[in-house]
Amino acid sequence: MKFFNLFNTISRRTVLLPHRAERSMIERRKVLKAILVKNPDRAEALNREHIRNVRENVIRYQDFIGLSY
């Protein structure tokens, strides 16, 4: 599966997980706020945290998402 297709599949399916869409928006807003106040280190740290959270959900719910490793 090409990366773009895989990314879209993961994005569409993980937001269906309980409360994931809301948490994702909160995480992204924090990143944006850090960017707006010109704090790139905080923005990077928050973005890495967001990616870790997505990764954990992908691993935990890989059967639901339709992935196998």
C-alpha positions as CSV (number, residue, x, y, z in Angstrom):
1,M,0.0,0.0,0.0
2,K,1.4,3.4,-0.9
3,F,2.1,5.8,2.0
4,F,-0.5,8.3,1.0
5,N,-3.2,5.6,0.8
6,L,-2.1,4.1,4.0
7,F,-2.1,7.5,5.7
8,N,-5.6,8.2,4.5
9,T,-6.9,4.8,5.6
10,I,-5.4,5.3,9.1
11,S,-6.8,8.9,9.3
12,R,-10.3,7.9,8.3
13,R,-10.5,4.9,10.6
14,T,-8.7,6.2,13.7
15,V,-11.1,9.1,14.0
16,L,-13.9,6.5,14.4
17,L,-12.3,5.3,17.6
18,P,-14.0,6.4,20.8
19,H,-13.1,10.0,21.6
20,R,-10.1,10.0,19.2
21,A,-11.4,12.8,17.0
22,E,-11.9,15.1,19.9
23,R,-8.4,14.2,21.4
24,S,-6.8,14.7,18.0
25,M,-8.3,18.2,17.6
26,I,-7.2,19.1,21.1
27,E,-3.7,17.9,20.4
28,R,-3.6,19.8,17.0
29,R,-4.8,23.0,18.6
30,K,-2.0,22.8,21.2
31,V,0.5,22.5,18.4
32,L,-1.0,25.4,16.5
33,K,-1.0,27.6,19.7
34,A,2.7,26.8,20.2
35,I,3.4,27.9,16.6
36,L,1.3,31.1,17.0
37,V,3.3,32.1,20.2
38,K,6.5,31.3,18.3
39,N,7.6,28.4,20.5
40,P,8.9,25.9,17.9
41,D,10.4,23.5,20.5
42,R,7.0,23.2,22.2
43,A,5.3,22.8,18.9
44,E,7.7,20.0,17.9
45,A,7.3,18.2,21.2
46,L,3.5,18.4,21.1
47,N,3.4,17.2,17.5
48,R,5.6,14.3,18.4
49,E,3.3,13.5,21.2
50,H,0.3,13.6,18.8
51,I,2.1,11.2,16.4
52,R,2.9,8.9,19.3
53,N,-0.7,8.8,20.3
54,V,-1.8,8.0,16.8
55,R,0.8,5.3,16.6
56,E,-0.4,3.7,19.8
57,N,-4.0,3.7,18.5
58,V,-2.9,2.2,15.2
59,I,-1.1,-0.6,17.0
60,R,-3.9,-1.1,19.5
61,Y,-6.7,-1.2,16.9
62,Q,-4.8,-2.5,13.9
63,D,-7.5,-5.1,13.2
64,F,-10.3,-2.5,13.2
65,I,-8.1,-0.2,11.0
66,G,-7.4,-3.1,8.6
67,L,-3.7,-3.3,9.1
68,S,-1.4,-6.2,9.9
69,Y,2.3,-5.9,10.7
